[in-house]
Amino acid sequence: MARVRKPFLMRASAGVMTAVERLAAAELRSVNAQVEILLREALARRGISTPSPGDPDDQA
């Protein structure tokens, strides 16, 4: 079964996007993948669990 991805529009300051782009390049990821990782890490720090990437329950 293909992973379902939910598109959304996000606005961020130029400085934040530049930092995310640099981090993504340093970690050999796309900006989209990097934003998802950062969101998952932020949610985990707040105690909110999310399905692991590749988990069949991960329909986000």
PDB file of N, CA, C and O in Angstrom:
ATOM      1  N   MET A   1       0.838  -1.177   0.000  1.00  0.00           N
ATOM      2  CA  MET A   1       0.000   0.000   0.000  1.00  0.00           C
ATOM      3  C   MET A   1       0.889   1.249   0.000  1.00  0.00           C
ATOM      4  O   MET A   1       1.862   1.333   0.749  1.00  0.00           O
ATOM      5  N   ALA A   2       0.536   2.209  -0.849  1.00  0.00           N
ATOM      6  CA  ALA A   2       1.325   3.437  -0.959  1.00  0.00           C
ATOM      7  C   ALA A   2       1.070   4.333   0.247  1.00  0.00           C
ATOM      8  O   ALA A   2      -0.042   4.384   0.773  1.00  0.00           O
ATOM      9  N   ARG A   3       2.101   5.030   0.672  1.00  0.00           N
ATOM     10  CA  ARG A   3       1.944   5.988   1.765  1.00  0.00           C
ATOM     11  C   ARG A   3       1.098   7.151   1.310  1.00  0.00           C
ATOM     12  O   ARG A   3       1.303   7.697   0.226  1.00  0.00           O
ATOM     13  N   VAL A   4       0.169   7.518   2.123  1.00  0.00           N
ATOM     14  CA  VAL A   4      -0.678   8.671   1.827  1.00  0.00           C
ATOM     15  C   VAL A   4       0.014   9.900   2.399  1.00  0.00           C
ATOM     16  O   VAL A   4       0.369   9.929   3.577  1.00  0.00           O
ATOM     17  N   ARG A   5       0.201  10.898   1.574  1.00  0.00           N
ATOM     18  CA  ARG A   5       0.828  12.146   2.015  1.00  0.00           C
ATOM     19  C   ARG A   5      -0.220  13.236   1.938  1.00  0.00           C
ATOM     20  O   ARG A   5      -0.953  13.328   0.954  1.00  0.00           O
ATOM     21  N   LYS A   6      -0.295  14.057   2.960  1.00  0.00           N
ATOM     22  CA  LYS A   6      -1.260  15.147   2.983  1.00  0.00           C
ATOM     23  C   LYS A   6      -0.525  16.455   2.710  1.00  0.00           C
ATOM     24  O   LYS A   6       0.259  16.910   3.543  1.00  0.00           O
ATOM     25  N   PRO A   7      -0.770  17.055   1.565  1.00  0.00           N
ATOM     26  CA  PRO A   7      -0.103  18.329   1.258  1.00  0.00           C
ATOM     27  C   PRO A   7      -0.705  19.468   2.074  1.00  0.00           C
ATOM     28  O   PRO A   7      -1.886  19.446   2.421  1.00  0.00           O
ATOM     29  N   PHE A   8       0.126  20.462   2.373  1.00  0.00           N
ATOM     30  CA  PHE A   8      -0.363  21.653   3.044  1.00  0.00           C
ATOM     31  C   PHE A   8       0.570  22.814   2.725  1.00  0.00           C
ATOM     32  O   PHE A   8       1.745  22.618   2.416  1.00  0.00           O
ATOM     33  N   LEU A   9       0.035  24.001   2.805  1.00  0.00           N
ATOM     34  CA  LEU A   9       0.797  25.216   2.555  1.00  0.00           C
ATOM     35  C   LEU A   9       1.367  25.705   3.878  1.00  0.00           C
ATOM     36  O   LEU A   9       0.658  25.766   4.883  1.00  0.00           O
ATOM     37  N   MET A  10       2.642  26.051   3.874  1.00  0.00           N
ATOM     38  CA  MET A  10       3.271  26.537   5.095  1.00  0.00           C
ATOM     39  C   MET A  10       4.022  27.823   4.781  1.00  0.00           C
ATOM     40  O   MET A  10       4.707  27.921   3.763  1.00  0.00           O
ATOM     41  N   ARG A  11       3.890  28.784   5.644  1.00  0.00           N
ATOM     42  CA  ARG A  11       4.647  30.019   5.504  1.00  0.00           C
ATOM     43  C   ARG A  11       5.665  30.073   6.630  1.00  0.00           C
ATOM     44  O   ARG A  11       5.348  29.782   7.783  1.00  0.00           O
ATOM     45  N   ALA A  12       6.878  30.445   6.288  1.00  0.00           N
ATOM     46  CA  ALA A  12       7.943  30.572   7.285  1.00  0.00           C
ATOM     47  C   ALA A  12       8.836  31.727   6.863  1.00  0.00           C
ATOM     48  O   ALA A  12       8.887  32.093   5.689  1.00  0.00           O
ATOM     49  N   SER A  13       9.530  32.288   7.821  1.00  0.00           N
ATOM     50  CA  SER A  13      10.424  33.398   7.496  1.00  0.00           C
ATOM     51  C   SER A  13      11.570  32.897   6.622  1.00  0.00           C
ATOM     52  O   SER A  13      11.898  31.711   6.621  1.00  0.00           O
ATOM     53  N   ALA A  14      12.157  33.805   5.896  1.00  0.00           N
ATOM     54  CA  ALA A  14      13.274  33.454   5.015  1.00  0.00           C
ATOM     55  C   ALA A  14      14.431  32.863   5.811  1.00  0.00           C
ATOM     56  O   ALA A  14      15.090  31.930   5.352  1.00  0.00           O
ATOM     57  N   GLY A  15      14.679  33.400   6.994  1.00  0.00           N
ATOM     58  CA  GLY A  15      15.776  32.895   7.822  1.00  0.00           C
ATOM     59  C   GLY A  15      15.554  31.462   8.281  1.00  0.00           C
ATOM     60  O   GLY A  15      16.478  30.648   8.277  1.00  0.00           O
ATOM     61  N   VAL A  16      14.313  31.159   8.678  1.00  0.00           N
ATOM     62  CA  VAL A  16      13.993  29.786   9.094  1.00  0.00           C
ATOM     63  C   VAL A  16      14.141  28.839   7.914  1.00  0.00           C
ATOM     64  O   VAL A  16      14.718  27.761   8.052  1.00  0.00           O
ATOM     65  N   MET A  17      13.631  29.229   6.769  1.00  0.00           N
ATOM     66  CA  MET A  17      13.727  28.350   5.597  1.00  0.00           C
ATOM     67  C   MET A  17      15.174  28.147   5.170  1.00  0.00           C
ATOM     68  O   MET A  17      15.547  27.045   4.769  1.00  0.00           O
ATOM     69  N   THR A  18      15.988  29.181   5.247  1.00  0.00           N
ATOM     70  CA  THR A  18      17.400  29.036   4.910  1.00  0.00           C
ATOM     71  C   THR A  18      18.071  28.039   5.840  1.00  0.00           C
ATOM     72  O   THR A  18      18.861  27.205   5.399  1.00  0.00           O
ATOM     73  N   ALA A  19      17.757  28.126   7.132  1.00  0.00           N
ATOM     74  CA  ALA A  19      18.338  27.192   8.103  1.00  0.00           C
ATOM     75  C   ALA A  19      17.882  25.763   7.831  1.00  0.00           C
ATOM     76  O   ALA A  19      18.688  24.835   7.902  1.00  0.00           O
ATOM     77  N   VAL A  20      16.599  25.573   7.521  1.00  0.00           N
ATOM     78  CA  VAL A  20      16.089  24.232   7.209  1.00  0.00           C
ATOM     79  C   VAL A  20      16.744  23.694   5.939  1.00  0.00           C
ATOM     80  O   VAL A  20      17.105  22.519   5.879  1.00  0.00           O
ATOM     81  N   GLU A  21      16.897  24.539   4.935  1.00  0.00           N
ATOM     82  CA  GLU A  21      17.544  24.115   3.688  1.00  0.00           C
ATOM     83  C   GLU A  21      18.991  23.689   3.935  1.00  0.00           C
ATOM     84  O   GLU A  21      19.445  22.682   3.391  1.00  0.00           O
ATOM     85  N   ARG A  22      19.716  24.455   4.757  1.00  0.00           N
ATOM     86  CA  ARG A  22      21.108  24.092   5.083  1.00  0.00           C
ATOM     87  C   ARG A  22      21.167  22.769   5.830  1.00  0.00           C
ATOM     88  O   ARG A  22      22.004  21.917   5.529  1.00  0.00           O
ATOM     89  N   LEU A  23      20.273  22.597   6.811  1.00  0.00           N
ATOM     90  CA  LEU A  23      20.244  21.358   7.576  1.00  0.00           C
ATOM     91  C   LEU A  23      19.893  20.175   6.681  1.00  0.00           C
ATOM     92  O   LEU A  23      20.511  19.115   6.783  1.00  0.00           O
ATOM     93  N   ALA A  24      18.914  20.348   5.815  1.00  0.00           N
ATOM     94  CA  ALA A  24      18.520  19.283   4.892  1.00  0.00           C
ATOM     95  C   ALA A  24      19.691  18.897   3.988  1.00  0.00           C
ATOM     96  O   ALA A  24      19.944  17.712   3.774  1.00  0.00           O
ATOM     97  N   ALA A  25      20.390  19.873   3.467  1.00  0.00           N
ATOM     98  CA  ALA A  25      21.535  19.585   2.591  1.00  0.00           C
ATOM     99  C   ALA A  25      22.635  18.859   3.364  1.00  0.00           C
ATOM    100  O   ALA A  25      23.240  17.922   2.844  1.00  0.00           O
ATOM    101  N   ALA A  26      22.895  19.283   4.595  1.00  0.00           N
ATOM    102  CA  ALA A  26      23.937  18.658   5.410  1.00  0.00           C
ATOM    103  C   ALA A  26      23.589  17.211   5.735  1.00  0.00           C
ATOM    104  O   ALA A  26      24.483  16.376   5.871  1.00  0.00           O
ATOM    105  N   GLU A  27      22.299  16.904   5.863  1.00  0.00           N
ATOM    106  CA  GLU A  27      21.859  15.558   6.210  1.00  0.00           C
ATOM    107  C   GLU A  27      21.377  14.775   4.998  1.00  0.00           C
ATOM    108  O   GLU A  27      20.789  13.702   5.133  1.00  0.00           O
ATOM    109  N   LEU A  28      21.634  15.329   3.795  1.00  0.00           N
ATOM    110  CA  LEU A  28      21.285  14.675   2.524  1.00  0.00           C
ATOM    111  C   LEU A  28      19.803  14.304   2.455  1.00  0.00           C
ATOM    112  O   LEU A  28      19.445  13.187   2.080  1.00  0.00           O
ATOM    113  N   ARG A  29      18.957  15.252   2.821  1.00  0.00           N
ATOM    114  CA  ARG A  29      17.508  15.059   2.778  1.00  0.00           C
ATOM    115  C   ARG A  29      16.881  16.171   1.959  1.00  0.00           C
ATOM    116  O   ARG A  29      17.496  17.210   1.720  1.00  0.00           O
ATOM    117  N   SER A  30      15.645  15.936   1.534  1.00  0.00           N
ATOM    118  CA  SER A  30      14.884  17.003   0.901  1.00  0.00           C
ATOM    119  C   SER A  30      14.389  17.938   2.005  1.00  0.00           C
ATOM    120  O   SER A  30      14.351  17.565   3.177  1.00  0.00           O
ATOM    121  N   VAL A  31      14.014  19.143   1.618  1.00  0.00           N
ATOM    122  CA  VAL A  31      13.471  20.087   2.586  1.00  0.00           C
ATOM    123  C   VAL A  31      12.181  19.519   3.188  1.00  0.00           C
ATOM    124  O   VAL A  31      11.956  19.646   4.392  1.00  0.00           O
ATOM    125  N   ASN A  32      11.340  18.899   2.368  1.00  0.00           N
ATOM    126  CA  ASN A  32      10.102  18.316   2.884  1.00  0.00           C
ATOM    127  C   ASN A  32      10.388  17.253   3.939  1.00  0.00           C
ATOM    128  O   ASN A  32       9.761  17.245   4.998  1.00  0.00           O
ATOM    129  N   ALA A  33      11.332  16.357   3.655  1.00  0.00           N
ATOM    130  CA  ALA A  33      11.679  15.307   4.617  1.00  0.00           C
ATOM    131  C   ALA A  33      12.235  15.931   5.896  1.00  0.00           C
ATOM    132  O   ALA A  33      11.927  15.474   6.997  1.00  0.00           O
ATOM    133  N   GLN A  34      13.056  16.976   5.749  1.00  0.00           N
ATOM    134  CA  GLN A  34      13.644  17.616   6.918  1.00  0.00           C
ATOM    135  C   GLN A  34      12.568  18.267   7.779  1.00  0.00           C
ATOM    136  O   GLN A  34      12.618  18.169   9.005  1.00  0.00           O
ATOM    137  N   VAL A  35      11.603  18.926   7.160  1.00  0.00           N
ATOM    138  CA  VAL A  35      10.519  19.560   7.920  1.00  0.00           C
ATOM    139  C   VAL A  35       9.730  18.488   8.671  1.00  0.00           C
ATOM    140  O   VAL A  35       9.368  18.692   9.830  1.00  0.00           O
ATOM    141  N   GLU A  36       9.459  17.351   8.030  1.00  0.00           N
ATOM    142  CA  GLU A  36       8.724  16.280   8.708  1.00  0.00           C
ATOM    143  C   GLU A  36       9.516  15.750   9.901  1.00  0.00           C
ATOM    144  O   GLU A  36       8.938  15.501  10.959  1.00  0.00           O
ATOM    145  N   ILE A  37      10.808  15.578   9.748  1.00  0.00           N
ATOM    146  CA  ILE A  37      11.646  15.111  10.859  1.00  0.00           C
ATOM    147  C   ILE A  37      11.622  16.120  12.004  1.00  0.00           C
ATOM    148  O   ILE A  37      11.478  15.743  13.166  1.00  0.00           O
ATOM    149  N   LEU A  38      11.763  17.393  11.675  1.00  0.00           N
ATOM    150  CA  LEU A  38      11.734  18.422  12.713  1.00  0.00           C
ATOM    151  C   LEU A  38      10.386  18.448  13.440  1.00  0.00           C
ATOM    152  O   LEU A  38      10.340  18.613  14.659  1.00  0.00           O
ATOM    153  N   LEU A  39       9.300  18.286  12.696  1.00  0.00           N
ATOM    154  CA  LEU A  39       7.977  18.238  13.322  1.00  0.00           C
ATOM    155  C   LEU A  39       7.836  17.028  14.234  1.00  0.00           C
ATOM    156  O   LEU A  39       7.320  17.145  15.345  1.00  0.00           O
ATOM    157  N   ARG A  40       8.294  15.858  13.770  1.00  0.00           N
ATOM    158  CA  ARG A  40       8.228  14.646  14.598  1.00  0.00           C
ATOM    159  C   ARG A  40       9.042  14.816  15.886  1.00  0.00           C
ATOM    160  O   ARG A  40       8.598  14.417  16.963  1.00  0.00           O
ATOM    161  N   GLU A  41      10.246  15.415  15.769  1.00  0.00           N
ATOM    162  CA  GLU A  41      11.084  15.639  16.947  1.00  0.00           C
ATOM    163  C   GLU A  41      10.406  16.600  17.924  1.00  0.00           C
ATOM    164  O   GLU A  41      10.437  16.375  19.134  1.00  0.00           O
ATOM    165  N   ALA A  42       9.800  17.658  17.414  1.00  0.00           N
ATOM    166  CA  ALA A  42       9.112  18.630  18.272  1.00  0.00           C
ATOM    167  C   ALA A  42       7.919  17.980  18.966  1.00  0.00           C
ATOM    168  O   ALA A  42       7.683  18.221  20.150  1.00  0.00           O
ATOM    169  N   LEU A  43       7.171  17.165  18.242  1.00  0.00           N
ATOM    170  CA  LEU A  43       6.040  16.469  18.851  1.00  0.00           C
ATOM    171  C   LEU A  43       6.507  15.505  19.938  1.00  0.00           C
ATOM    172  O   LEU A  43       5.896  15.423  21.003  1.00  0.00           O
ATOM    173  N   ALA A  44       7.587  14.777  19.671  1.00  0.00           N
ATOM    174  CA  ALA A  44       8.125  13.830  20.662  1.00  0.00           C
ATOM    175  C   ALA A  44       8.564  14.559  21.933  1.00  0.00           C
ATOM    176  O   ALA A  44       8.332  14.074  23.040  1.00  0.00           O
ATOM    177  N   ARG A  45       9.201  15.732  21.773  1.00  0.00           N
ATOM    178  CA  ARG A  45       9.623  16.510  22.945  1.00  0.00           C
ATOM    179  C   ARG A  45       8.424  16.938  23.798  1.00  0.00           C
ATOM    180  O   ARG A  45       8.554  17.124  25.008  1.00  0.00           O
ATOM    181  N   ARG A  46       7.276  17.091  23.173  1.00  0.00           N
ATOM    182  CA  ARG A  46       6.060  17.480  23.896  1.00  0.00           C
ATOM    183  C   ARG A  46       5.260  16.267  24.368  1.00  0.00           C
ATOM    184  O   ARG A  46       4.173  16.408  24.929  1.00  0.00           O
ATOM    185  N   GLY A  47       5.811  15.074  24.134  1.00  0.00           N
ATOM    186  CA  GLY A  47       5.155  13.864  24.602  1.00  0.00           C
ATOM    187  C   GLY A  47       4.030  13.368  23.720  1.00  0.00           C
ATOM    188  O   GLY A  47       3.184  12.592  24.163  1.00  0.00           O
ATOM    189  N   ILE A  48       4.017  13.811  22.476  1.00  0.00           N
ATOM    190  CA  ILE A  48       2.982  13.380  21.539  1.00  0.00           C
ATOM    191  C   ILE A  48       3.589  12.335  20.613  1.00  0.00           C
ATOM    192  O   ILE A  48       4.535  12.615  19.878  1.00  0.00           O
ATOM    193  N   SER A  49       3.027  11.116  20.660  1.00  0.00           N
ATOM    194  CA  SER A  49       3.590  10.043  19.837  1.00  0.00           C
ATOM    195  C   SER A  49       3.016  10.100  18.423  1.00  0.00           C
ATOM    196  O   SER A  49       1.864  10.478  18.209  1.00  0.00           O
ATOM    197  N   THR A  50       3.840   9.720  17.488  1.00  0.00           N
ATOM    198  CA  THR A  50       3.437   9.614  16.087  1.00  0.00           C
ATOM    199  C   THR A  50       3.904   8.261  15.586  1.00  0.00           C
ATOM    200  O   THR A  50       4.880   7.725  16.109  1.00  0.00           O
ATOM    201  N   PRO A  51       3.236   7.688  14.583  1.00  0.00           N
ATOM    202  CA  PRO A  51       3.723   6.431  14.022  1.00  0.00           C
ATOM    203  C   PRO A  51       5.118   6.621  13.433  1.00  0.00           C
ATOM    204  O   PRO A  51       5.448   7.700  12.940  1.00  0.00           O
ATOM    205  N   SER A  52       5.914   5.594  13.484  1.00  0.00           N
ATOM    206  CA  SER A  52       7.244   5.654  12.890  1.00  0.00           C
ATOM    207  C   SER A  52       7.139   5.769  11.386  1.00  0.00           C
ATOM    208  O   SER A  52       6.193   5.246  10.799  1.00  0.00           O
ATOM    209  N   PRO A  53       8.099   6.450  10.733  1.00  0.00           N
ATOM    210  CA  PRO A  53       8.070   6.510   9.271  1.00  0.00           C
ATOM    211  C   PRO A  53       8.102   5.102   8.704  1.00  0.00           C
ATOM    212  O   PRO A  53       8.888   4.264   9.145  1.00  0.00           O
ATOM    213  N   GLY A  54       7.250   4.848   7.730  1.00  0.00           N
ATOM    214  CA  GLY A  54       7.184   3.526   7.110  1.00  0.00           C
ATOM    215  C   GLY A  54       6.233   2.584   7.813  1.00  0.00           C
ATOM    216  O   GLY A  54       5.942   1.506   7.295  1.00  0.00           O
ATOM    217  N   ASP A  55       5.736   2.965   8.991  1.00  0.00           N
ATOM    218  CA  ASP A  55       4.772   2.154   9.730  1.00  0.00           C
ATOM    219  C   ASP A  55       3.458   2.166   8.945  1.00  0.00           C
ATOM    220  O   ASP A  55       3.023   3.222   8.486  1.00  0.00           O
ATOM    221  N   PRO A  56       2.823   1.000   8.788  1.00  0.00           N
ATOM    222  CA  PRO A  56       1.539   0.976   8.045  1.00  0.00           C
ATOM    223  C   PRO A  56       0.481   1.894   8.651  1.00  0.00           C
ATOM    224  O   PRO A  56      -0.433   2.331   7.951  1.00  0.00           O
ATOM    225  N   ASP A  57       0.596   2.191   9.952  1.00  0.00           N
ATOM    226  CA  ASP A  57      -0.369   3.105  10.588  1.00  0.00           C
ATOM    227  C   ASP A  57      -0.078   4.571  10.307  1.00  0.00           C
ATOM    228  O   ASP A  57      -0.880   5.441  10.645  1.00  0.00           O
ATOM    229  N   ASP A  58       1.081   4.852   9.681  1.00  0.00           N
ATOM    230  CA  ASP A  58       1.468   6.236   9.389  1.00  0.00           C
ATOM    231  C   ASP A  58       0.781   6.676   8.118  1.00  0.00           C
ATOM    232  O   ASP A  58       1.322   6.505   7.025  1.00  0.00           O
ATOM    233  N   GLN A  59      -0.396   7.236   8.248  1.00  0.00           N
ATOM    234  CA  GLN A  59      -1.162   7.685   7.089  1.00  0.00           C
ATOM    235  C   GLN A  59      -1.073   9.185   6.901  1.00  0.00           C
ATOM    236  O   GLN A  59      -1.863   9.763   6.154  1.00  0.00           O
ATOM    237  N   ALA A  60      -0.127   9.823   7.566  1.00  0.00           N
ATOM    238  CA  ALA A  60       0.008  11.280   7.459  1.00  0.00           C
ATOM    239  C   ALA A  60       0.702  11.682   6.191  1.00  0.00           C
ATOM    240  O   ALA A  60       0.897  12.873   5.944  1.00  0.00           O
TER     241      ALA A  60
END
